[in-house]
Amino acid sequence: MKLIDLIKEIDNIDQEAIIFQEEKENPNSDIILSFAEDGDEGIKEVGGRKYYYLIEVFLAKEFVDDWVASLDYEPTIEEKAKRLYDYAMNDA
């Protein structure tokens, strides 16, 4: 799954889940949804691949909804994904 896919389905995703991203510097890298566990320190390993904490689903949804509401146009899914990624990496 990619961040773009998540945004398309964000209303149907468990709001308590956390988004983990495979490559921290690549907004188009694969993501997984998981939950915090004691000792995971923001890293999940699945199938030998490491995924790093990005942002909680409920925060991602809230951020995207608020950002879109502040605009006078409807951004594309790609724009939403890019803005969410930038927010998660730099401001969250």
PyMOL Python script that loads the backbone (N, CA, C, O; Angstrom):
from pymol import cmd

cmd.read_pdbstr("""\
ATOM      1  N   MET A   1       0.847  -1.168   0.000  1.00  0.00           N
ATOM      2  CA  MET A   1       0.000   0.000   0.000  1.00  0.00           C
ATOM      3  C   MET A   1       0.896   1.235   0.000  1.00  0.00           C
ATOM      4  O   MET A   1       1.989   1.224   0.566  1.00  0.00           O
ATOM      5  N   LYS A   2       0.430   2.273  -0.626  1.00  0.00           N
ATOM      6  CA  LYS A   2       1.122   3.561  -0.663  1.00  0.00           C
ATOM      7  C   LYS A   2       0.276   4.591   0.090  1.00  0.00           C
ATOM      8  O   LYS A   2      -0.901   4.351   0.358  1.00  0.00           O
ATOM      9  N   LEU A   3       0.865   5.718   0.424  1.00  0.00           N
ATOM     10  CA  LEU A   3       0.150   6.776   1.122  1.00  0.00           C
ATOM     11  C   LEU A   3      -1.062   7.255   0.316  1.00  0.00           C
ATOM     12  O   LEU A   3      -2.098   7.583   0.894  1.00  0.00           O
ATOM     13  N   ILE A   4      -0.938   7.295  -0.991  1.00  0.00           N
ATOM     14  CA  ILE A   4      -2.054   7.687  -1.849  1.00  0.00           C
ATOM     15  C   ILE A   4      -3.235   6.732  -1.659  1.00  0.00           C
ATOM     16  O   ILE A   4      -4.381   7.174  -1.577  1.00  0.00           O
ATOM     17  N   ASP A   5      -2.962   5.438  -1.589  1.00  0.00           N
ATOM     18  CA  ASP A   5      -4.016   4.445  -1.386  1.00  0.00           C
ATOM     19  C   ASP A   5      -4.699   4.641  -0.046  1.00  0.00           C
ATOM     20  O   ASP A   5      -5.920   4.526   0.064  1.00  0.00           O
ATOM     21  N   LEU A   6      -3.907   4.935   0.967  1.00  0.00           N
ATOM     22  CA  LEU A   6      -4.467   5.154   2.297  1.00  0.00           C
ATOM     23  C   LEU A   6      -5.419   6.347   2.294  1.00  0.00           C
ATOM     24  O   LEU A   6      -6.505   6.270   2.867  1.00  0.00           O
ATOM     25  N   ILE A   7      -5.030   7.433   1.664  1.00  0.00           N
ATOM     26  CA  ILE A   7      -5.873   8.628   1.647  1.00  0.00           C
ATOM     27  C   ILE A   7      -7.196   8.342   0.955  1.00  0.00           C
ATOM     28  O   ILE A   7      -8.236   8.849   1.375  1.00  0.00           O
ATOM     29  N   LYS A   8      -7.172   7.547  -0.086  1.00  0.00           N
ATOM     30  CA  LYS A   8      -8.419   7.194  -0.774  1.00  0.00           C
ATOM     31  C   LYS A   8      -9.382   6.447   0.137  1.00  0.00           C
ATOM     32  O   LYS A   8     -10.597   6.570  -0.015  1.00  0.00           O
ATOM     33  N   GLU A   9      -8.854   5.675   1.079  1.00  0.00           N
ATOM     34  CA  GLU A   9      -9.670   4.813   1.936  1.00  0.00           C
ATOM     35  C   GLU A   9      -9.665   5.231   3.405  1.00  0.00           C
ATOM     36  O   GLU A   9     -10.100   4.459   4.260  1.00  0.00           O
ATOM     37  N   ILE A  10      -9.187   6.422   3.714  1.00  0.00           N
ATOM     38  CA  ILE A  10      -8.947   6.794   5.107  1.00  0.00           C
ATOM     39  C   ILE A  10     -10.202   6.741   5.981  1.00  0.00           C
ATOM     40  O   ILE A  10     -10.105   6.490   7.182  1.00  0.00           O
ATOM     41  N   ASP A  11     -11.363   6.971   5.399  1.00  0.00           N
ATOM     42  CA  ASP A  11     -12.605   6.914   6.185  1.00  0.00           C
ATOM     43  C   ASP A  11     -12.953   5.487   6.595  1.00  0.00           C
ATOM     44  O   ASP A  11     -13.739   5.293   7.523  1.00  0.00           O
ATOM     45  N   ASN A  12     -12.393   4.497   5.934  1.00  0.00           N
ATOM     46  CA  ASN A  12     -12.689   3.092   6.210  1.00  0.00           C
ATOM     47  C   ASN A  12     -11.586   2.389   7.004  1.00  0.00           C
ATOM     48  O   ASN A  12     -11.635   1.175   7.205  1.00  0.00           O
ATOM     49  N   ILE A  13     -10.606   3.148   7.449  1.00  0.00           N
ATOM     50  CA  ILE A  13      -9.458   2.569   8.144  1.00  0.00           C
ATOM     51  C   ILE A  13      -9.592   2.825   9.635  1.00  0.00           C
ATOM     52  O   ILE A  13     -10.054   3.886  10.054  1.00  0.00           O
ATOM     53  N   ASP A  14      -9.188   1.852  10.429  1.00  0.00           N
ATOM     54  CA  ASP A  14      -9.218   1.969  11.888  1.00  0.00           C
ATOM     55  C   ASP A  14      -8.440   3.213  12.313  1.00  0.00           C
ATOM     56  O   ASP A  14      -7.239   3.322  12.065  1.00  0.00           O
ATOM     57  N   GLN A  15      -9.134   4.142  12.952  1.00  0.00           N
ATOM     58  CA  GLN A  15      -8.538   5.409  13.352  1.00  0.00           C
ATOM     59  C   GLN A  15      -7.454   5.253  14.425  1.00  0.00           C
ATOM     60  O   GLN A  15      -6.661   6.168  14.648  1.00  0.00           O
ATOM     61  N   GLU A  16      -7.424   4.111  15.076  1.00  0.00           N
ATOM     62  CA  GLU A  16      -6.415   3.849  16.104  1.00  0.00           C
ATOM     63  C   GLU A  16      -5.123   3.289  15.521  1.00  0.00           C
ATOM     64  O   GLU A  16      -4.115   3.194  16.222  1.00  0.00           O
ATOM     65  N   ALA A  17      -5.146   2.919  14.245  1.00  0.00           N
ATOM     66  CA  ALA A  17      -3.960   2.356  13.597  1.00  0.00           C
ATOM     67  C   ALA A  17      -2.890   3.428  13.413  1.00  0.00           C
ATOM     68  O   ALA A  17      -3.167   4.627  13.456  1.00  0.00           O
ATOM     69  N   ILE A  18      -1.685   2.971  13.210  1.00  0.00           N
ATOM     70  CA  ILE A  18      -0.544   3.847  12.980  1.00  0.00           C
ATOM     71  C   ILE A  18       0.035   3.522  11.609  1.00  0.00           C
ATOM     72  O   ILE A  18       0.112   2.359  11.213  1.00  0.00           O
ATOM     73  N   ILE A  19       0.437   4.559  10.895  1.00  0.00           N
ATOM     74  CA  ILE A  19       1.043   4.400   9.572  1.00  0.00           C
ATOM     75  C   ILE A  19       2.553   4.277   9.751  1.00  0.00           C
ATOM     76  O   ILE A  19       3.194   5.131  10.362  1.00  0.00           O
ATOM     77  N   PHE A  20       3.101   3.206   9.209  1.00  0.00           N
ATOM     78  CA  PHE A  20       4.544   2.989   9.189  1.00  0.00           C
ATOM     79  C   PHE A  20       4.984   2.966   7.734  1.00  0.00           C
ATOM     80  O   PHE A  20       4.317   2.368   6.889  1.00  0.00           O
ATOM     81  N   GLN A  21       6.111   3.620   7.439  1.00  0.00           N
ATOM     82  CA  GLN A  21       6.594   3.756   6.070  1.00  0.00           C
ATOM     83  C   GLN A  21       7.950   3.093   5.922  1.00  0.00           C
ATOM     84  O   GLN A  21       8.811   3.203   6.795  1.00  0.00           O
ATOM     85  N   GLU A  22       8.128   2.395   4.792  1.00  0.00           N
ATOM     86  CA  GLU A  22       9.377   1.646   4.598  1.00  0.00           C
ATOM     87  C   GLU A  22      10.599   2.549   4.459  1.00  0.00           C
ATOM     88  O   GLU A  22      11.594   2.346   5.154  1.00  0.00           O
ATOM     89  N   GLU A  23      10.543   3.526   3.587  1.00  0.00           N
ATOM     90  CA  GLU A  23      11.685   4.416   3.362  1.00  0.00           C
ATOM     91  C   GLU A  23      11.321   5.811   3.861  1.00  0.00           C
ATOM     92  O   GLU A  23      10.450   6.466   3.290  1.00  0.00           O
ATOM     93  N   LYS A  24      11.970   6.257   4.899  1.00  0.00           N
ATOM     94  CA  LYS A  24      11.621   7.539   5.517  1.00  0.00           C
ATOM     95  C   LYS A  24      11.766   8.728   4.567  1.00  0.00           C
ATOM     96  O   LYS A  24      11.021   9.700   4.694  1.00  0.00           O
ATOM     97  N   GLU A  25      12.678   8.679   3.649  1.00  0.00           N
ATOM     98  CA  GLU A  25      12.924   9.814   2.753  1.00  0.00           C
ATOM     99  C   GLU A  25      12.161   9.722   1.437  1.00  0.00           C
ATOM    100  O   GLU A  25      12.369  10.554   0.555  1.00  0.00           O
ATOM    101  N   ASN A  26      11.296   8.747   1.285  1.00  0.00           N
ATOM    102  CA  ASN A  26      10.579   8.551   0.029  1.00  0.00           C
ATOM    103  C   ASN A  26       9.066   8.555   0.269  1.00  0.00           C
ATOM    104  O   ASN A  26       8.526   7.583   0.797  1.00  0.00           O
ATOM    105  N   PRO A  27       8.376   9.635  -0.112  1.00  0.00           N
ATOM    106  CA  PRO A  27       6.937   9.708   0.127  1.00  0.00           C
ATOM    107  C   PRO A  27       6.133   8.670  -0.658  1.00  0.00           C
ATOM    108  O   PRO A  27       4.955   8.459  -0.370  1.00  0.00           O
ATOM    109  N   ASN A  28       6.748   8.027  -1.636  1.00  0.00           N
ATOM    110  CA  ASN A  28       6.055   7.011  -2.438  1.00  0.00           C
ATOM    111  C   ASN A  28       6.399   5.586  -2.027  1.00  0.00           C
ATOM    112  O   ASN A  28       6.029   4.638  -2.720  1.00  0.00           O
ATOM    113  N   SER A  29       7.098   5.422  -0.916  1.00  0.00           N
ATOM    114  CA  SER A  29       7.459   4.069  -0.506  1.00  0.00           C
ATOM    115  C   SER A  29       6.260   3.351   0.105  1.00  0.00           C
ATOM    116  O   SER A  29       5.240   3.968   0.412  1.00  0.00           O
ATOM    117  N   ASP A  30       6.398   2.059   0.271  1.00  0.00           N
ATOM    118  CA  ASP A  30       5.324   1.245   0.826  1.00  0.00           C
ATOM    119  C   ASP A  30       5.049   1.620   2.273  1.00  0.00           C
ATOM    120  O   ASP A  30       5.945   2.013   3.021  1.00  0.00           O
ATOM    121  N   ILE A  31       3.776   1.485   2.642  1.00  0.00           N
ATOM    122  CA  ILE A  31       3.383   1.697   4.030  1.00  0.00           C
ATOM    123  C   ILE A  31       2.632   0.477   4.534  1.00  0.00           C
ATOM    124  O   ILE A  31       2.108  -0.317   3.754  1.00  0.00           O
ATOM    125  N   ILE A  32       2.590   0.346   5.846  1.00  0.00           N
ATOM    126  CA  ILE A  32       1.747  -0.656   6.493  1.00  0.00           C
ATOM    127  C   ILE A  32       0.991   0.045   7.604  1.00  0.00           C
ATOM    128  O   ILE A  32       1.383   1.120   8.059  1.00  0.00           O
ATOM    129  N   LEU A  33      -0.086  -0.568   8.032  1.00  0.00           N
ATOM    130  CA  LEU A  33      -0.835  -0.092   9.185  1.00  0.00           C
ATOM    131  C   LEU A  33      -0.634  -1.092  10.299  1.00  0.00           C
ATOM    132  O   LEU A  33      -0.718  -2.302  10.086  1.00  0.00           O
ATOM    133  N   SER A  34      -0.367  -0.583  11.488  1.00  0.00           N
ATOM    134  CA  SER A  34      -0.143  -1.451  12.626  1.00  0.00           C
ATOM    135  C   SER A  34      -0.527  -0.699  13.888  1.00  0.00           C
ATOM    136  O   SER A  34      -1.123   0.376  13.822  1.00  0.00           O
ATOM    137  N   PHE A  35      -0.188  -1.259  15.026  1.00  0.00           N
ATOM    138  CA  PHE A  35      -0.490  -0.656  16.312  1.00  0.00           C
ATOM    139  C   PHE A  35       0.780  -0.638  17.146  1.00  0.00           C
ATOM    140  O   PHE A  35       1.666  -1.472  16.959  1.00  0.00           O
ATOM    141  N   ALA A  36       0.866   0.309  18.061  1.00  0.00           N
ATOM    142  CA  ALA A  36       2.038   0.416  18.921  1.00  0.00           C
ATOM    143  C   ALA A  36       2.137  -0.810  19.823  1.00  0.00           C
ATOM    144  O   ALA A  36       1.136  -1.323  20.321  1.00  0.00           O
ATOM    145  N   GLU A  37       3.349  -1.252  20.014  1.00  0.00           N
ATOM    146  CA  GLU A  37       3.632  -2.367  20.919  1.00  0.00           C
ATOM    147  C   GLU A  37       4.816  -1.982  21.785  1.00  0.00           C
ATOM    148  O   GLU A  37       5.705  -1.254  21.344  1.00  0.00           O
ATOM    149  N   ASP A  38       4.827  -2.468  23.010  1.00  0.00           N
ATOM    150  CA  ASP A  38       5.957  -2.200  23.895  1.00  0.00           C
ATOM    151  C   ASP A  38       7.247  -2.671  23.243  1.00  0.00           C
ATOM    152  O   ASP A  38       7.336  -3.802  22.765  1.00  0.00           O
ATOM    153  N   GLY A  39       8.233  -1.806  23.230  1.00  0.00           N
ATOM    154  CA  GLY A  39       9.546  -2.178  22.730  1.00  0.00           C
ATOM    155  C   GLY A  39       9.741  -2.040  21.236  1.00  0.00           C
ATOM    156  O   GLY A  39      10.843  -2.298  20.750  1.00  0.00           O
ATOM    157  N   ASP A  40       8.714  -1.641  20.472  1.00  0.00           N
ATOM    158  CA  ASP A  40       8.921  -1.552  19.022  1.00  0.00           C
ATOM    159  C   ASP A  40       9.664  -0.280  18.622  1.00  0.00           C
ATOM    160  O   ASP A  40      10.208  -0.207  17.521  1.00  0.00           O
ATOM    161  N   GLU A  41       9.692   0.709  19.489  1.00  0.00           N
ATOM    162  CA  GLU A  41      10.432   1.952  19.275  1.00  0.00           C
ATOM    163  C   GLU A  41      10.180   2.584  17.913  1.00  0.00           C
ATOM    164  O   GLU A  41      11.094   3.149  17.311  1.00  0.00           O
ATOM    165  N   GLY A  42       8.939   2.491  17.422  1.00  0.00           N
ATOM    166  CA  GLY A  42       8.579   3.133  16.167  1.00  0.00           C
ATOM    167  C   GLY A  42       9.033   2.409  14.926  1.00  0.00           C
ATOM    168  O   GLY A  42       9.005   2.974  13.834  1.00  0.00           O
ATOM    169  N   ILE A  43       9.451   1.170  15.072  1.00  0.00           N
ATOM    170  CA  ILE A  43       9.895   0.377  13.922  1.00  0.00           C
ATOM    171  C   ILE A  43       9.164  -0.955  13.933  1.00  0.00           C
ATOM    172  O   ILE A  43       9.090  -1.630  14.960  1.00  0.00           O
ATOM    173  N   LYS A  44       8.629  -1.320  12.785  1.00  0.00           N
ATOM    174  CA  LYS A  44       7.976  -2.622  12.621  1.00  0.00           C
ATOM    175  C   LYS A  44       8.748  -3.399  11.568  1.00  0.00           C
ATOM    176  O   LYS A  44       9.185  -2.838  10.563  1.00  0.00           O
ATOM    177  N   GLU A  45       8.911  -4.682  11.804  1.00  0.00           N
ATOM    178  CA  GLU A  45       9.552  -5.539  10.808  1.00  0.00           C
ATOM    179  C   GLU A  45       8.534  -6.554  10.331  1.00  0.00           C
ATOM    180  O   GLU A  45       7.973  -7.314  11.120  1.00  0.00           O
ATOM    181  N   VAL A  46       8.305  -6.555   9.022  1.00  0.00           N
ATOM    182  CA  VAL A  46       7.335  -7.458   8.409  1.00  0.00           C
ATOM    183  C   VAL A  46       7.997  -8.093   7.192  1.00  0.00           C
ATOM    184  O   VAL A  46       8.448  -7.391   6.287  1.00  0.00           O
ATOM    185  N   GLY A  47       8.053  -9.405   7.174  1.00  0.00           N
ATOM    186  CA  GLY A  47       8.652 -10.108   6.041  1.00  0.00           C
ATOM    187  C   GLY A  47      10.087  -9.699   5.776  1.00  0.00           C
ATOM    188  O   GLY A  47      10.518  -9.662   4.623  1.00  0.00           O
ATOM    189  N   GLY A  48      10.832  -9.391   6.827  1.00  0.00           N
ATOM    190  CA  GLY A  48      12.225  -8.998   6.667  1.00  0.00           C
ATOM    191  C   GLY A  48      12.431  -7.554   6.247  1.00  0.00           C
ATOM    192  O   GLY A  48      13.565  -7.121   6.043  1.00  0.00           O
ATOM    193  N   ARG A  49      11.336  -6.802   6.115  1.00  0.00           N
ATOM    194  CA  ARG A  49      11.424  -5.389   5.732  1.00  0.00           C
ATOM    195  C   ARG A  49      11.094  -4.531   6.945  1.00  0.00           C
ATOM    196  O   ARG A  49      10.179  -4.844   7.707  1.00  0.00           O
ATOM    197  N   LYS A  50      11.846  -3.446   7.118  1.00  0.00           N
ATOM    198  CA  LYS A  50      11.610  -2.531   8.235  1.00  0.00           C
ATOM    199  C   LYS A  50      10.734  -1.366   7.778  1.00  0.00           C
ATOM    200  O   LYS A  50      10.909  -0.814   6.692  1.00  0.00           O
ATOM    201  N   TYR A  51       9.781  -1.013   8.652  1.00  0.00           N
ATOM    202  CA  TYR A  51       8.890   0.111   8.431  1.00  0.00           C
ATOM    203  C   TYR A  51       9.006   1.042   9.634  1.00  0.00           C
ATOM    204  O   TYR A  51       9.076   0.591  10.777  1.00  0.00           O
ATOM    205  N   TYR A  52       9.024   2.339   9.361  1.00  0.00           N
ATOM    206  CA  TYR A  52       9.263   3.338  10.390  1.00  0.00           C
ATOM    207  C   TYR A  52       8.005   4.171  10.630  1.00  0.00           C
ATOM    208  O   TYR A  52       7.253   4.473   9.703  1.00  0.00           O
ATOM    209  N   TYR A  53       7.797   4.532  11.890  1.00  0.00           N
ATOM    210  CA  TYR A  53       6.645   5.340  12.276  1.00  0.00           C
ATOM    211  C   TYR A  53       6.538   6.577  11.395  1.00  0.00           C
ATOM    212  O   TYR A  53       7.529   7.266  11.153  1.00  0.00           O
ATOM    213  N   LEU A  54       5.313   6.856  10.912  1.00  0.00           N
ATOM    214  CA  LEU A  54       5.058   8.080  10.158  1.00  0.00           C
ATOM    215  C   LEU A  54       4.071   8.967  10.908  1.00  0.00           C
ATOM    216  O   LEU A  54       4.396  10.099  11.266  1.00  0.00           O
ATOM    217  N   ILE A  55       2.851   8.447  11.148  1.00  0.00           N
ATOM    218  CA  ILE A  55       1.827   9.234  11.830  1.00  0.00           C
ATOM    219  C   ILE A  55       0.637   8.321  12.136  1.00  0.00           C
ATOM    220  O   ILE A  55       0.436   7.305  11.470  1.00  0.00           O
ATOM    221  N   GLU A  56      -0.139   8.690  13.139  1.00  0.00           N
ATOM    222  CA  GLU A  56      -1.357   7.944  13.458  1.00  0.00           C
ATOM    223  C   GLU A  56      -2.428   8.251  12.414  1.00  0.00           C
ATOM    224  O   GLU A  56      -2.471   9.355  11.870  1.00  0.00           O
ATOM    225  N   VAL A  57      -3.284   7.283  12.138  1.00  0.00           N
ATOM    226  CA  VAL A  57      -4.330   7.458  11.131  1.00  0.00           C
ATOM    227  C   VAL A  57      -5.263   8.602  11.516  1.00  0.00           C
ATOM    228  O   VAL A  57      -5.608   9.421  10.664  1.00  0.00           O
ATOM    229  N   PHE A  58      -5.679   8.677  12.785  1.00  0.00           N
ATOM    230  CA  PHE A  58      -6.618   9.735  13.161  1.00  0.00           C
ATOM    231  C   PHE A  58      -6.008  11.120  12.976  1.00  0.00           C
ATOM    232  O   PHE A  58      -6.715  12.057  12.606  1.00  0.00           O
ATOM    233  N   LEU A  59      -4.703  11.268  13.229  1.00  0.00           N
ATOM    234  CA  LEU A  59      -4.034  12.549  13.003  1.00  0.00           C
ATOM    235  C   LEU A  59      -3.916  12.851  11.513  1.00  0.00           C
ATOM    236  O   LEU A  59      -4.082  13.996  11.091  1.00  0.00           O
ATOM    237  N   ALA A  60      -3.629  11.828  10.725  1.00  0.00           N
ATOM    238  CA  ALA A  60      -3.534  12.005   9.274  1.00  0.00           C
ATOM    239  C   ALA A  60      -4.869  12.478   8.712  1.00  0.00           C
ATOM    240  O   ALA A  60      -4.911  13.412   7.911  1.00  0.00           O
ATOM    241  N   LYS A  61      -5.950  11.844   9.125  1.00  0.00           N
ATOM    242  CA  LYS A  61      -7.283  12.220   8.642  1.00  0.00           C
ATOM    243  C   LYS A  61      -7.618  13.637   9.057  1.00  0.00           C
ATOM    244  O   LYS A  61      -8.084  14.431   8.240  1.00  0.00           O
ATOM    245  N   GLU A  62      -7.387  13.961  10.320  1.00  0.00           N
ATOM    246  CA  GLU A  62      -7.675  15.305  10.828  1.00  0.00           C
ATOM    247  C   GLU A  62      -6.864  16.357  10.074  1.00  0.00           C
ATOM    248  O   GLU A  62      -7.397  17.399   9.691  1.00  0.00           O
ATOM    249  N   PHE A  63      -5.580  16.087   9.863  1.00  0.00           N
ATOM    250  CA  PHE A  63      -4.739  17.036   9.158  1.00  0.00           C
ATOM    251  C   PHE A  63      -5.221  17.258   7.729  1.00  0.00           C
ATOM    252  O   PHE A  63      -5.373  18.401   7.298  1.00  0.00           O
ATOM    253  N   VAL A  64      -5.460  16.184   6.997  1.00  0.00           N
ATOM    254  CA  VAL A  64      -5.887  16.311   5.602  1.00  0.00           C
ATOM    255  C   VAL A  64      -7.229  17.038   5.523  1.00  0.00           C
ATOM    256  O   VAL A  64      -7.400  17.927   4.690  1.00  0.00           O
ATOM    257  N   ASP A  65      -8.178  16.669   6.380  1.00  0.00           N
ATOM    258  CA  ASP A  65      -9.492  17.333   6.369  1.00  0.00           C
ATOM    259  C   ASP A  65      -9.353  18.831   6.635  1.00  0.00           C
ATOM    260  O   ASP A  65      -9.954  19.645   5.935  1.00  0.00           O
ATOM    261  N   ASP A  66      -8.569  19.193   7.638  1.00  0.00           N
ATOM    262  CA  ASP A  66      -8.377  20.609   7.973  1.00  0.00           C
ATOM    263  C   ASP A  66      -7.661  21.360   6.862  1.00  0.00           C
ATOM    264  O   ASP A  66      -8.020  22.491   6.535  1.00  0.00           O
ATOM    265  N   TRP A  67      -6.645  20.725   6.282  1.00  0.00           N
ATOM    266  CA  TRP A  67      -5.898  21.369   5.205  1.00  0.00           C
ATOM    267  C   TRP A  67      -6.796  21.623   4.001  1.00  0.00           C
ATOM    268  O   TRP A  67      -6.790  22.720   3.442  1.00  0.00           O
ATOM    269  N   VAL A  68      -7.567  20.617   3.597  1.00  0.00           N
ATOM    270  CA  VAL A  68      -8.455  20.753   2.447  1.00  0.00           C
ATOM    271  C   VAL A  68      -9.495  21.845   2.712  1.00  0.00           C
ATOM    272  O   VAL A  68      -9.815  22.626   1.815  1.00  0.00           O
ATOM    273  N   ALA A  69     -10.021  21.902   3.931  1.00  0.00           N
ATOM    274  CA  ALA A  69     -11.026  22.909   4.281  1.00  0.00           C
ATOM    275  C   ALA A  69     -10.467  24.329   4.201  1.00  0.00           C
ATOM    276  O   ALA A  69     -11.223  25.282   4.008  1.00  0.00           O
ATOM    277  N   SER A  70      -9.154  24.475   4.348  1.00  0.00           N
ATOM    278  CA  SER A  70      -8.546  25.805   4.307  1.00  0.00           C
ATOM    279  C   SER A  70      -8.269  26.288   2.885  1.00  0.00           C
ATOM    280  O   SER A  70      -7.888  27.441   2.683  1.00  0.00           O
ATOM    281  N   LEU A  71      -8.455  25.429   1.920  1.00  0.00           N
ATOM    282  CA  LEU A  71      -8.162  25.767   0.527  1.00  0.00           C
ATOM    283  C   LEU A  71      -9.426  26.211  -0.203  1.00  0.00           C
ATOM    284  O   LEU A  71     -10.543  25.946   0.240  1.00  0.00           O
ATOM    285  N   ASP A  72      -9.227  26.882  -1.316  1.00  0.00           N
ATOM    286  CA  ASP A  72     -10.370  27.269  -2.144  1.00  0.00           C
ATOM    287  C   ASP A  72     -10.490  26.392  -3.394  1.00  0.00           C
ATOM    288  O   ASP A  72     -11.137  26.771  -4.371  1.00  0.00           O
ATOM    289  N   TYR A  73      -9.863  25.223  -3.349  1.00  0.00           N
ATOM    290  CA  TYR A  73      -9.962  24.237  -4.423  1.00  0.00           C
ATOM    291  C   TYR A  73      -9.796  22.854  -3.807  1.00  0.00           C
ATOM    292  O   TYR A  73      -9.354  22.725  -2.665  1.00  0.00           O
ATOM    293  N   GLU A  74     -10.150  21.826  -4.563  1.00  0.00           N
ATOM    294  CA  GLU A  74      -9.993  20.447  -4.093  1.00  0.00           C
ATOM    295  C   GLU A  74      -8.663  19.899  -4.616  1.00  0.00           C
ATOM    296  O   GLU A  74      -8.514  19.698  -5.822  1.00  0.00           O
ATOM    297  N   PRO A  75      -7.704  19.657  -3.732  1.00  0.00           N
ATOM    298  CA  PRO A  75      -6.419  19.116  -4.181  1.00  0.00           C
ATOM    299  C   PRO A  75      -6.556  17.675  -4.666  1.00  0.00           C
ATOM    300  O   PRO A  75      -7.484  16.961  -4.288  1.00  0.00           O
ATOM    301  N   THR A  76      -5.626  17.272  -5.498  1.00  0.00           N
ATOM    302  CA  THR A  76      -5.614  15.901  -5.993  1.00  0.00           C
ATOM    303  C   THR A  76      -5.187  14.957  -4.858  1.00  0.00           C
ATOM    304  O   THR A  76      -4.663  15.392  -3.832  1.00  0.00           O
ATOM    305  N   ILE A  77      -5.420  13.678  -5.067  1.00  0.00           N
ATOM    306  CA  ILE A  77      -4.970  12.676  -4.095  1.00  0.00           C
ATOM    307  C   ILE A  77      -3.451  12.760  -3.932  1.00  0.00           C
ATOM    308  O   ILE A  77      -2.933  12.629  -2.823  1.00  0.00           O
ATOM    309  N   GLU A  78      -2.751  12.976  -5.027  1.00  0.00           N
ATOM    310  CA  GLU A  78      -1.297  13.087  -4.973  1.00  0.00           C
ATOM    311  C   GLU A  78      -0.862  14.281  -4.129  1.00  0.00           C
ATOM    312  O   GLU A  78       0.080  14.179  -3.343  1.00  0.00           O
ATOM    313  N   GLU A  79      -1.551  15.415  -4.291  1.00  0.00           N
ATOM    314  CA  GLU A  79      -1.241  16.602  -3.492  1.00  0.00           C
ATOM    315  C   GLU A  79      -1.516  16.348  -2.011  1.00  0.00           C
ATOM    316  O   GLU A  79      -0.739  16.765  -1.151  1.00  0.00           O
ATOM    317  N   LYS A  80      -2.606  15.672  -1.719  1.00  0.00           N
ATOM    318  CA  LYS A  80      -2.941  15.346  -0.328  1.00  0.00           C
ATOM    319  C   LYS A  80      -1.866  14.450   0.279  1.00  0.00           C
ATOM    320  O   LYS A  80      -1.429  14.672   1.409  1.00  0.00           O
ATOM    321  N   ALA A  81      -1.446  13.446  -0.468  1.00  0.00           N
ATOM    322  CA  ALA A  81      -0.419  12.524   0.026  1.00  0.00           C
ATOM    323  C   ALA A  81       0.897  13.257   0.262  1.00  0.00           C
ATOM    324  O   ALA A  81       1.543  13.049   1.289  1.00  0.00           O
ATOM    325  N   LYS A  82       1.294  14.096  -0.661  1.00  0.00           N
ATOM    326  CA  LYS A  82       2.542  14.853  -0.527  1.00  0.00           C
ATOM    327  C   LYS A  82       2.488  15.777   0.681  1.00  0.00           C
ATOM    328  O   LYS A  82       3.442  15.856   1.454  1.00  0.00           O
ATOM    329  N   ARG A  83       1.364  16.478   0.839  1.00  0.00           N
ATOM    330  CA  ARG A  83       1.240  17.417   1.968  1.00  0.00           C
ATOM    331  C   ARG A  83       1.224  16.670   3.301  1.00  0.00           C
ATOM    332  O   ARG A  83       1.835  17.116   4.272  1.00  0.00           O
ATOM    333  N   LEU A  84       0.528  15.538   3.348  1.00  0.00           N
ATOM    334  CA  LEU A  84       0.502  14.729   4.568  1.00  0.00           C
ATOM    335  C   LEU A  84       1.901  14.219   4.904  1.00  0.00           C
ATOM    336  O   LEU A  84       2.325  14.274   6.058  1.00  0.00           O
ATOM    337  N   TYR A  85       2.604  13.731   3.913  1.00  0.00           N
ATOM    338  CA  TYR A  85       3.972  13.251   4.123  1.00  0.00           C
ATOM    339  C   TYR A  85       4.855  14.379   4.676  1.00  0.00           C
ATOM    340  O   TYR A  85       5.580  14.185   5.652  1.00  0.00           O
ATOM    341  N   ASP A  86       4.786  15.556   4.044  1.00  0.00           N
ATOM    342  CA  ASP A  86       5.586  16.696   4.504  1.00  0.00           C
ATOM    343  C   ASP A  86       5.240  17.060   5.947  1.00  0.00           C
ATOM    344  O   ASP A  86       6.126  17.333   6.756  1.00  0.00           O
ATOM    345  N   TYR A  87       3.960  17.061   6.255  1.00  0.00           N
ATOM    346  CA  TYR A  87       3.518  17.366   7.620  1.00  0.00           C
ATOM    347  C   TYR A  87       4.049  16.335   8.608  1.00  0.00           C
ATOM    348  O   TYR A  87       4.599  16.687   9.652  1.00  0.00           O
ATOM    349  N   ALA A  88       3.883  15.072   8.274  1.00  0.00           N
ATOM    350  CA  ALA A  88       4.310  14.002   9.182  1.00  0.00           C
ATOM    351  C   ALA A  88       5.818  14.025   9.421  1.00  0.00           C
ATOM    352  O   ALA A  88       6.279  13.767  10.533  1.00  0.00           O
ATOM    353  N   MET A  89       6.573  14.331   8.386  1.00  0.00           N
ATOM    354  CA  MET A  89       8.031  14.323   8.517  1.00  0.00           C
ATOM    355  C   MET A  89       8.580  15.579   9.211  1.00  0.00           C
ATOM    356  O   MET A  89       9.609  15.518   9.884  1.00  0.00           O
ATOM    357  N   ASN A  90       7.901  16.699   9.048  1.00  0.00           N
ATOM    358  CA  ASN A  90       8.474  17.957   9.509  1.00  0.00           C
ATOM    359  C   ASN A  90       7.746  18.654  10.662  1.00  0.00           C
ATOM    360  O   ASN A  90       8.350  19.434  11.398  1.00  0.00           O
ATOM    361  N   ASP A  91       6.452  18.371  10.818  1.00  0.00           N
ATOM    362  CA  ASP A  91       5.682  19.162  11.781  1.00  0.00           C
ATOM    363  C   ASP A  91       4.950  18.361  12.845  1.00  0.00           C
ATOM    364  O   ASP A  91       4.640  18.894  13.911  1.00  0.00           O
ATOM    365  N   ALA A  92       4.670  17.108  12.581  1.00  0.00           N
ATOM    366  CA  ALA A  92       3.858  16.326  13.529  1.00  0.00           C
ATOM    367  C   ALA A  92       4.662  15.939  14.743  1.00  0.00           C
ATOM    368  O   ALA A  92       4.141  15.280  15.643  1.00  0.00           O
TER     369      ALA A  92
END
""", "prot")
cmd.dss("prot")
cmd.show_as("cartoon", "prot")
cmd.util.cbc("prot")
cmd.orient("prot")
